[in-house]
Amino acid sequence: MKTYINRLKGAIGVFATVAVLMSCDKTIEEPQRVGYAPASVDEKAGSWKTYQLTSATEIAVPAPKAVSSPEYVAELASLKQKSASLTKEQQEAVVYWGAGAVYRWNEIARELAARYNIPPAYNAEGKYPVPDAANPLADPKFPFANPPYASRALAYLSVAQYDALVAAWNYKYQFKRAAPSKTDATIRVALPVSSIPTYPSEDAVVAAASVTILKAMFPGEVPYLEARLKEHRESRLWAGMNVESDLVAGVDLGNAVAARVMGRARTDGMAAANNQTLTAGMIEKAKERGLREVWVSQELPLRPPMLPNYGAVLPWNFAKADLEKLRAVPPPALDSPAFQKDLEELQNIQKNQTREQARIANYWADGAGSYTPPGHWHRTAANVSHEARHSEVRMARTLALLGTAEMDAAITCWDSKYYYYYPRPQQFKVKTSVGLPNFPSYTSGHSTFSGAAATVLGYLFPDQAEIFTKQAQEASVSRIYGLIHYRFDCEAGLKAGNEVGNYAIARAKADGSGL
C-alpha cells in the first residue's frame, strides 16, 4: 500500500485510483481505466526532424501481420488472457507506467543522477580516486553524476527517446494497426485507448531506447534497469494495450535508434573532459590576461578541479566554432570597484542573511545527492508537458530541446570557467551556506542552466514564459544568497544561458512540428 502511494506521487494528471485503493487486500478482478490520454495524437510527427537519425525511415521496421491473420488472432487470445484478471502488483505497475513512458523514464534517470551525485572521498594517501566505468560499483562508484554529467545523460536519453518516437510515429501511421481492443472489443483495457496506431509500441520504443542509454551512463545499475524494462513491457500486456508483436517491433526499433545515439556519445569528447594535465596551461593563460589570483580548491586535501576540459565536449545546437562567441565577457579585475561592490554584497549577506534568502538558497541548491540543476529543470519540463497532455512524441521533443540546451549550457559555462579561472568568494573569507563547488567561479552554472531552460520552456509554453523567467532569476540569485557566486557571475551566466536557449529555439522552429 505504502509503495503504491509513493509511486503515484510522481504522476501528474487525474488517475482513477479509488477502486484500486479500496481493493488493496485482494486480487483485482475489474481493473479501472487509469492513466494518461494525450490531447493531440500528433499524427504527422513521423516527418519531424530528428537529431541523430538521417530520417525517420533510416531504420527499417517490418510490416505487421494483418489483424485477420492466424498469428494476430493468436496474439489477441494471449493478450485477452493476460489482461483478464490482474493482481494488486500488476495493477500498480499498470497505473505507474500509465503516467507515460517518456515521463517515467525521465523520472528514473533523474533518480539515478541523484543517487550517483556523490563526490569521491579522499583515500588514506590523501588522494581522490577517479571513478572507473569498467568497475562501476567499486569505491568510488561510477559515475560521479555532477551537473555537467547529469546534463549529458539527460540530453542523450531525451534525444534517443525523441528520435525513436519520431521513427515509431512514421511506421505507426504507415501501417495503421489499431489498438487490440478495437479489433476485439472483449479485451479488457486498464488505460485510455486513443486513436494512435499501436505498431510499433511507443512504450516499448521508449523503454528500450532509455535502457540502452542509461546502462551506458550508469553501468552499475544494469540489473535494476532490466527489471524496470521488464515491468514496463509486461504492464502493456496486463493493461490490454499491446500485443506481443507491437512490443517486439518497438524494442527492436528503440535499441537500434539508441545505438545510433550512443555512437555520438562515444565520440563527443567526454572521455577527455577530466584531463587534469590541461589545468596548468589554463592557469598560466588566465594570469597572462591579468588575473593576479586564480581559483584554487578550498578543500583539504586539495581536490582536482571538476571536469576542466568539459568545455571541449561536442555541443548539440551550435557548432564548436560558435563557442567563443558564447564565452562570457571578461569578469571584473580583482582590484576594481565592480569586484569590490559585489564582494561587499556577499559580506553583507553573510552577516545579515534573511530567512527568505536562506529559503531560496536552499531550495535551488541542487547539490550533492540531488539530480542537479539540469535535473531540476527536466522535472519542471516533464510536469508542464504532462499537464499540457502532450503525446509521447511531443513530450520527448520538449525534453530533447531542453536536454540538449542544458548540455550546451554546461559546455558554455565550463568553457568560461576554465578560460578565466576566476577565484571564488571563499578565497576572500566568505563562507558559503550551501556547499562548495570544486571549480572556478565565473560564470555561474546554476544561472547558465536556468537561463537556457527558461528560454526554451518559455518558447514552448508561452503562457508560462513569465513564470519560467522568474524561476530562472530566483535560481540565479540563490547562488548569491548562498554565498557561492558574485552577482556578476550570475548575470553573465543568465545572459549566456539565454543565448544558448535561443540556439535550441532556432532548431525547434525548423523541426517541422509546428511550434
N, C-alpha and C positions, 0 to 999 in steps of 0.2 A: 504493500500500500504506500509506504513512505517513498520507496524507489519510484513508483509510478508518478506520484505527485511531483517529485523532484524533476523527473523527466519532462513533465508538462510545463514547468516554469519557464523554459526557454522558448516555448512556442508562442506565436502571436497570431491573433485571429480568433474566431469562435470555434470551439470544439464541443461537440455534443458528448460530454463525459459523464453526465449524471447517471445514465444507466450502467456505465462501467463501474463507477464508484459504488453503486448500490449492489453490485454483483461480485465484489472482490473475493468473496469466500467460496465461490463455486465456479464450475465451468460455465462459460457464457455461451448460450445456445443461439441468441439473436444479436449479432454484432450491430451496433448502432453506426449510422453513417457519420463519420467524423472526418476532419481533415481540411484540406486547403483546396479551394477551387479558384483558378485564375480568372481575372476579369476579361482578359483577351487571350485567345489561343495563339496569336502571332503566327498565323499560318504561312506568312511569307518569309519567316526567319531563315529558311534554308538558303536564301540568297544574300544574307548579311555577310559583311566582310569578316574573315577570320584572321587570327594572329599568326599562327604557325602553319596551318594548312594552306595550300595554294588556293583551294576552293573546297566547297562542301562535298564535292564528289571525288576528292583525291583518294579517299579510302573507300573501296567498293563494299557494298552491303548486298548480299544475295537476295533475290526476291523471295518473299514468304510463300508458303503453301496456300492454296486457295482455302477459304473458310469452309468450302464444301468437301475438301479432301479428307480421306480417312485419317491422315496424320493430324490434321487440325481438330477433327471431331474427337479423336482420342485425347488431345491436349485439353479440350473443353471438359471432357469427362473427368480427367485427372484434376483440373482446377476446381470443378464443382465439388469434388470430394475434399480437397484441401481447405476450401473456404467454407464448408458447410457448418462446422462446429469448432469454435476457437476456444482455447484455454485462456485463462486470465493473462498469462505471459504473452501469448500470441496477440491478443487484442491490444495489450500495452505497446507491443512493437509496432502494430499497425497504426496506432494513434501517434506514436513518436515519429515514425518515418512519414506519416501522412502530413506532417507540417511542411514537407517539401525536401527534395533531395539536395538541392544546392544549399538551402537554408541549413540543413542538418550537418552536411559535410564541412561547411564553413565553420559551424559551431565546434565541431570535433577538432578541426585544425587549430582554432584559437585555443582550445583547451590544451592541446599538445604543446603549443607555443608557450603557454603559461607554465606548464609542467617542466619544461626544459629551459626556462629563462632563469637560470641559476649560474652566476659567475663562478668559475672554478676556484677552489680554495688553494692556498699555497701548501706545499708539502714540507716534510721535515728539513729539506735543504733550503727552504726559503724561496722556492721557485714555484711558478704557476704552470702546471702541466696543461698541455693543449688537448682538448677532447679529440678522440680518434674515431673517425667514421667507420673504420674497419673493425673497431671493437667498441660499439656504441654504449654498452652497459658497464664498461669499466669506469673507474673513478678518475677524472671527471666524466660524466656522461656526455655523449654526443647527441645533439648539438647543444651549444650554449645559444639559446634562442633569443638573442638580443634584438633590439629594434630593426637593424638592417636585415638580420637573418629572418626574422618574422615577416618583414615586408616582402622579402624574396619568396619565402614559402607560400604566402598567401597570394602573391602575384601568379606564380606558376600554377597553383591549384586553380585559381579562378580562370586563367587562360585555358587550361586543359578542359575545365567544365564547359566553358563557353564554346570553344571550337568543337568539342564533341557534340554539344547540343545543336549547334548550327548544322553540323553534318546529319545528326539524327533527324532534325526537322525536315531537311531536304528529302530524306528517304521516307519519312512518315507520310508526307504529302505526295510522294511519288507512288507509294504502294497503297496508301489509304486503307489499311486494315483497321476496322472498327474495334472498339473495346469488346472483349469476350462477352460481356453481359448484353451487348446489343445484338449479338448473334444468337445467344442462348439466354433468354430472359429469366431462366430458373437459377442462374448462378447468383449466389448471394454476394453482394458487394458491401464493403465496410467503409468505403470512401466515396466522395463525389465522382461521378463519371462525366467527363467533358467530351467534347467532340474531337479532341486531339487523337489522331490515329495512334495505335499502341505499338506498332512495329517500326523501328526498334524501340524498346522501352527507354524512356527518358531517365527513369530511376536507375536502371542498370547501367546506362551510359555514364551518368554522373558518378555512381558508386565506383565503377571500375576505373574511370579516369582519376578520381580523387585518391583512391587507394594506391595506385601506381605512383602518383606524385608524393603522397605522404609517406609511403615506405622509403622513398629516396631521401626525403627531408628529415624523417625521424626513424632511422633504421632499427632502433631498439624497440619499436612499437609494432613490429610485423604481426605477431600473434593477435594483439588487440585489434589492429586494423582488419585483419582477415575475419575475425569474429564479427565485427561490425558490418563488414561486407556481406557475410553470410546471413546475418539477421535482416539486413535491408532487403536483400534479394528475396528471402523467404516471405518477408512481410507483404510483398506484392502478390504472392500466391495466396497467402492467408486472406488478404483483402479482396481477392477475386478480380484484381485489376489487370493482370498479365498472364498469358500462357507462357509455357517454358521457352518456346522459340522466340517470343518477344525479348525475353531476358537474355538468352544466349546471343542474339544479334546485338543487343545493347552492350553486353560485356565485351564482345569482340571489338566493336567499334570504339568503345571507351578506352580499352587497352591500347589499340593502335594509335589513337589520337594522342594519348598521354606519352607514348613512346616518342612521337614527333616532338612534343613539347620538352621532354627530358633531353632530347638531342641538343636543344638550345641551352638548357641548363648546364650541361656538361662542358660547354664551350663559352660561357658568358663571362669568364674571368673571376668567378668566385673563388676558385682554387688558390688564387694569388692575393686574395683580399686581406689576408692577415700576414703579409710579408713584412716582417719586422726589420729586415735589412734596409728598408727604404727610409726609415724614420730619421736616421742621421742626416741624410741629404735633405729631407723636408725641413728639419730644424735649421740647417745651415742656410737654406734659401730664405726662410722666414726672417732670419737675422739679417741677411743681406738686404731685405726690403725695409729694414729699420726697426724691427721688433726687438727691444732690448731685453725682454724677459719672456721666454716661451713657456707653454704649458708643460707641466710635469705631473706625473701621477702623485696623488695625495695619499696613497695607501702605503702601508708598511707591512711587508717589503713592497717595493715599487712594483706595480703591476704593469706588464707590457700594454701599450695603447691598443684599444679595441679596433680591429679591422682598419689599419691605417691606409690600405690600398683599396678600400671599397669604392672609392670614387672612380676607379678604373673599370668597374663592372659594367657590362653592356646594358644600356638603358632600353626602354621599350618604345616610348613615344617621341623621342627625338634622337638625332644622330649624336655619336660621341663628339663630333666636331662642334656641336652646339653647347657642350657642357661649359666651355669657357665663357660663353655669353650669359649663362645662368649663374655663374660664380658670383657670389656677393661682392659688393664694392669693399675696399679695404676698411677694416674697423678703425675706431679712433686710436690715435697714438696714446701710449700709456701715460704720457705727461701732458695730455691735452685736457682742456676744460670739459669736453664732451665725456671723456672717460671718467673724470673726477665726479661729474654730475651724476652719472649712472651708478658709480660705486657708492656715492653717498646715499643714493636712494635705497640701495640694499642695506647699508649700515643702519639707516633709519628703520627699515622694516625689521631688521634683526632685533632692534631694541623695543619696537612698538608694534609687533605683528598683531593684527586684529583676528578675532575668531573667524570672520568671513574670509580673510586672506588665507588662514590656515586650512579652512574647509576646501577652498578652491585648489590650493597647493596639493592637498592630499587626494582629492577626487581625481585630478588629472595626473597624479604621479606616475602611474603605469610602470612601476619599477620592477625589481626582481620578483619573480613569482606571478607576474601578470602577463597578459598577452600583448603588452607593449602598446604604444600609441597607434601603430598600424592596425593592431587587432581591435583596439577601442573603436576606431572608425569603421572597421569592417562590421563590427556588431551593429553600429548605428545604421550603416547602409543596408545590411540584411534585414533589420527590423523595419526600416522605412519601405523597402521593396516589398516585404511581406504584407505590410499594412495596405500598400497600393494594390495588392493581389496580382502581382506580376506573374506571368508564366515562368516556367523554369528557365527558358532560354533568355528571357528579358532580365530576370534576376541575375543570371550568370553574366550577362552583358554589363549590368550595373557594377557587379563586384570585380569584373575584369578591368573595366575602366578605372575603378578606384584602386584596385590592386596594383596595376601597372603604374599608376600615378604615384602611389605610395612608395613603390620600389624606386621609381625615378627620383622621388623626393629624397630618399635615403642616399642615393648616389650623388645627387646635387649637394646635399648638406655635408656629406662626408668629404666630398671634394674640397669644399670651402674650409672645413675644419682643419684638414691636414695641409692645406695650402697656406693658411695663415698661422696655424699652430698657436692660437691665442690663449693666454693664461685664463684660468677660471677665477671667479671671485674668491674661492677658498685660498688662493695664493696671496690674498690681501686681507686675511684674517676674518673673512666672512664665513660663518658656519651654516651649512645647509640643514634643513629640517626634513628633507625627503630623499636622502640617499645621494651618493656622489658618483656621477658618471665618470668612466675612465677614458675620456677623450677630450680634445680641446673644446674651448667654449664657443667660438664663433664659427658658424651660426647655430641657433637653437634647433635641435632636431624636432622637439615637440611642435614648435612653431611651423617648421617646414612641412612636416607631415600634415598638420592640421590645416594649413593654408591650402595645400593641394587637395585634401579631402573636401573641404568646404567649397572650393571652386568647382570640383567635379560634381558633387552632390547637389549644389545649388543649380547647376545647369540641368541635371536630370530631374530634379524635383523643384521647379522654380517657385512653387507656392511656399516652400520651406527654406528658400535660399537665405533669408534674413536670419532664421534660426541657426542654420549651419555657420553662417559668418560669425554670429555672436558666440557660438560654441568654440570656434577656432580662436577667436580673440581671447576667450577665457582660458583655453588650453595654453595659449601663448603666455599670457600674463601670469599663469600659475607658476611658471618657472622663475619669474621674478619674485613672487610671493614665497616660493620655496627656497629662494636664495641660491638658485642653481645658475641663473643667467643674468647678465646685464640687459637692460631694456634694448640696447642696440642689437644684441644677439637676436632677440625675439622679433623685433621689427624687420630686420633683414631676413630672418627665416620665414616669416609670413609672406613677405614680398616674393621670395624665391619659390615658396610653395604655390602661390597663386600663379606664377609663371609656368611652373611645372604642370599644374592642373589644366592650364589653357592648352597645352600640347595634347592632353588626353581628350579635351573637348573637341579639338580640331579633328582628331580621329573619329570621335563619336558622330560628328556632323557628316562624315564621309563614309560611314559603315553601312548605309542603306536601311537602317532601322526606322527612319522617320523621326528620330529625336536626337 
